[in-house]
């Protein structure tokens, strides 16, 4: 094989790789996919973007210069018949040693100053008018707790974080839920809280409470997700930040503080199925919007647009499928969920598969009855 054909194949391979990279880079969900860090919609996201942009251009410029130098040397000093290929020896050249030591040091120093400044700025305490919300990472969903009102009652929701526009939000991040008591059941694995269009990533670590802040500058829905591998359904651990006007947010929060639209003891067959036959109240509550439970609080489930950690739209057909066999829709370690202690599990059990001895299976009609009840909980 000649050198020319070898070079031609190498060039074709590099061209193919470059085209493939461009094609894959365009496989997103569009410029307004609500999870695009290059379209910041919040104060902290703008700071991160303003830091990233000049450094990215600097890195590209350096990369172009390095590649140009490599190409120049490869062409200028390529092998030629009858020519001595041994390069001039420059080992120990003081000017070169100083040059390739100082230039990278100066570049890193230039990058370090705004980077460190931005890090301190992002982690400075929010102002006195900030609203505080607690986010608890679980497997595999997020629980949000709002401050207590004048009567000492808080609001606990799952999957969707509502906040007012143009107001600083401090999010306390926990992987442990003290309301579940002590032990393994109260603490979870490491997660990471990330809403690309509003702020950067912040880890959620068991035994080490963390926090972050953001301020959205326009209303809308912004998609967040867990950014730290946390088990089977890590990729499905999503949530939504719904930014509203102050009046809309106040109205939403007041509605969440109300009691259930249909009390469990007045739900008829659905109440019996939910609380007694299938023991759903072992993990969920539909009666107290201030209670933190092992599973998501469902007291006002119908006020949400999604469920299952924001993975599915809240429709009856999908909710029925979920009630029947949740692990069939999202991977979960749930085989032993319906067994008594000391059996443990992660996730929601299936009521149609792997049914433990003595535990009832669920029919679609029963699932539809429960779904109708849950969808009445505005």
C-alpha positions, 0 to 999 in steps of 0.5 A: 500500500502506498503512502498516498493511499494511506493518507487518503484513507486517513483523510476520509476517516477523519472527514467521516468522524467530523461529519458524524460529530456534526450530525450527532450535535444536531440531535437535540430537541431544538433551541428551546428545549427548556434544558439548554445552558446556552439559553440562560433564563436566570441570574445565576445561569447568565453568570455561568454563561458569561464566564463560559463564553470568553473562555470557550473562545479562548480555548478554541483559538488556542486549539486552532493555533495548536492544530495549525502548528501541527499541520505546518510541521507535518507538511513542512517536515514531511519525509522526502526521498534523499533528505535527512529526516533528523530534526535539529536538536534543541534540548536544553533551549532556555528560551523555549523552556521558559516560553512553554512554561510561562505561556500556559501559566499566564493563560491559566491565571487569566482563566482562574481569576474570573472563574474563582470570582464567579464561584464565590459570587454563585455561592454568596448568601441570597438577599433578605427577600429570598424564598427558601425551599427544601429539595430532597433527593430520593430514588428516583424522584424529587420532593419539594418542601415549602416554608411553614405558614403562620399556622405552622403548616408546610407544603410538600409536593413532588416532581414540580417546583413552583417559584415566583419570577424575579425573586431569589430562591434558595434551595436547601438540598438534602439526601436525607429526610428526617421526617422518616426517622433514623436509619437507612430509610431516611437517607438516600444515595448521592444525587445532583440538582441541575436546572441548566437554564436557571443555574449550575449543578450542585451535589446532594450528599447524604449527611452533608446538607448543601444549597444553591440559589437562582432567580428566574427572569421570566415565567415558563417551565424549565426542565431539571434532572439529577446529574449524578448517577444514582441507580437504575432510574437515574436517567429518569429522575427529572423534575420541572421548575414552573416559574409564575407571576407572584400572584399566580404563585400565591394562588397555587401555594394557597391551593396546595395548603387546602385539604384534599378535594375528596377525603379518603374516607369519602372515596368509596371503593377507591378509598378501600382499594387505595388504603386497605386492599393494596395498602398504598397508604404505606408509602403515600398520603392523599390526606395531608399536603404537609406530610413527607412520606416514603413515596410522593405526597399525592394530596393534590396530584391532579394539580400537576402536569406530570408524574413519575418524577416528571417522566410521564404526562399526567393522563388517565391512561398512563396513570392506570398503566403506572398503577398496575405495573410501575416497574414495567415503565421505569426500571426499579428495584421493587420486587420485594416492596410488598413484603413486610420488614425486614424486606426492603426495596427501592421504587414502587411495586408492581401489582400485576407481576412478582406478587408475593404470596398472600398479596392480591393482584390488581385488575385494570378496573381496580386501577382505573377506579384508583386513577379516577380518585387520584385525578380528582385530587385537585 
